[in-house]
Amino acid sequence: MVCLGVFSVIGGLGLLGALPAHAEVPTIGAIAPGFTLPDQNGKVWRLQDLRGQWVVLYFYPKNDTPGCTQEACQFRDDLHALTALNAQVVGVSVDDSASHKKFADKYHLPFPLLADQDAAVARSYGALSDLLVAKFAKRYTFLIDPQGKIVKAYLQVDTSRHSKEIVDDLTRLVQAKK
């Protein structure tokens, strides 16, 4: 009986292989999927309200974990350069607003962390890992231009240099538009 129970659990986990490895990631040049989500302070953010500026929309798995902390703090440290390029940094995970608040306060993060608790936004960007028993955002970033189009997708992120990579790419894009 115990063996059958273990087999059932293992067999059930086999269903994970049936889930798509990558949901559809929006294509470069496409209008970025819209969203309306609360941040760590309860303020509601809508992507359409950010038109007219660049948006660095980064998805991350979990507040206060080593890689997510490193990535967020790098964005914090490079925020002046990003702001000078007319960019708004926006973090998104499936954590709730209270968890975002603790994370933002602990590391003095001066940009919005949006609570995508039902994972709909992460799913719409192909940035959702759904393990049936747990959902979390993949570490993906989308660079969205002032007209709301996706100009670059970062699907393999090195947290130690990602913010610098965004600053460099954004600098080139802004200069190319002049």
N, C-alpha and C positions, 0 to 999 in steps of 0.2 A: 504494500500500500504506500509506504514512504517513497519507494522508487517511482511509483506512478505519479505521486504528487510532485516530485522533483522533475520528472519528465514533462508534466503538464506546465510547470513554471518555465522550464527551458523551452518547451514548445511554444508557449505564449510569448517568450522573448524573441523567438524566431520570427514573430510577426513584425518585429522592428525592421527586419530586412525587407519587408514588403512596403515599408514607407519610402517615399521618394528620398533619395540622398540629397537632392537639391530641389526645392520648389522653384518656381519660375522667378528669376531675378529680372527686374525691369531692364529693358535694353537701353543702351546708350542712345541719347537723343529723344527718348520717350519722356512724356510728362511724368514727373514723379508722382506716385500714388499719394493722395491727400490723407491727412489725418487730423484729428481733434483729440488731444490728450492732455491730462493735467500734469503739471510738473511737481517738484518737491515742495513747493509752497502753495499748491492748490490752484495756481494760475493755469488757465486753459490755453493751450497753444494750437494754432491751426497752421498748417503748412502754407496755405494760400495767403496768410497774413505776413509771410516772410518774403513775398515777391518783391523784387527790386534789390535784393541782396543775395549774395552767395550763401548757401546753406551747407554746412558740414554735418550730415545726419549720420551719426554713428550708433550702431547697435552693439550691445555688449551683454555677456551672459549673466553676470551677477554682481551686485554691489559689494564692495569691500573685500574682493578677492584679489590676489596679487596682480594678475594681468590686467584686470579691469581698473584697479587702483593706479597702476603705472600709466595706462592709457589716459585715464581721466586727468591725472596730474600733469602729464605732458601737454594735454590740450590747455589746461589751466595755465601752465608756464608759457605757452606760446600764444595765449589769447590776445595779447597786444598786437602781435604780428598778424594774426587772423582778422582782428577787428580793423586794422589798418587796410586790409584787403577787402573790406566791406563784407565780411563773412560772419555768420551766426553759427556757433557750435551748438548742436542739440544732441544729447545722448538719449538713447531709448533702451530700456530693458523691460522684462515682464515683472520686475519687482514693483511693489506698491509705492505710493507717494511717501509714506512714512519712512520706509527703508531708504528711499532716495534722499529724503531730508537728512537723515543721520549720516549718510555717506557724503553728501554735499557739505554739510556742516563740519564733519571731521576733517575733510581735506580742503576746505575753503574753495569749493568749486563754484565759480561765478557764472555758470551757464545752466540752462534748463536740463534737467534729467526727467524725461517723460515716462510716466507709468502706463505701460501697454499690458495691463493685467489680463486681458482676454487674448493677447498675442495676435490680434487682428492686423496691426500695423507691421509687426515683424513678418507675419505670413505674407502680407501684400508686397513686401520687398524680397521675398525668398530668403529671409533671414531667421527663420524659425526652426529650431530643433525640437521636434515633438517625439518624446520617448514614451508616449502613452501615459506613463505615471508622472512625468515631469516635462515641463516645457521651459525652454530658455532661448534667448536670442543668440544667434551666431555672431561672431565678431566680424561684422561687415560694416563698411562705411560707404556712403554715397555722397558725391559732390554734386550739388544741384545749383544750376546757374540762376541768375536773377529773373529769368523768364519761367522758371519752374521745371526746366528740363534736366535730366540726369546727364552729366558730362563725363563722369568717371565713377566706376564701382571698384572698390577695394575688397576683394573676397579672400585675400590671404594677408593678414595684418600682423606685423611685428610690432608689438606694443612699445618697444624701446625706441622706435624711430618713426612711428606712424604719424605723429603730429607734424614732425619736421617734413616728412614726405608730402603731407597735405599742404603745408606752407609753400614748399617748393613748386608743387603742381599748380596751386592756385596763383602764385606769382607769375608763372609762365602763361596761364590762361588769361589773367587780367592784362598782362602786357600784350598778348596777342590780340585782344579786343580793342586796343588803343589805336 
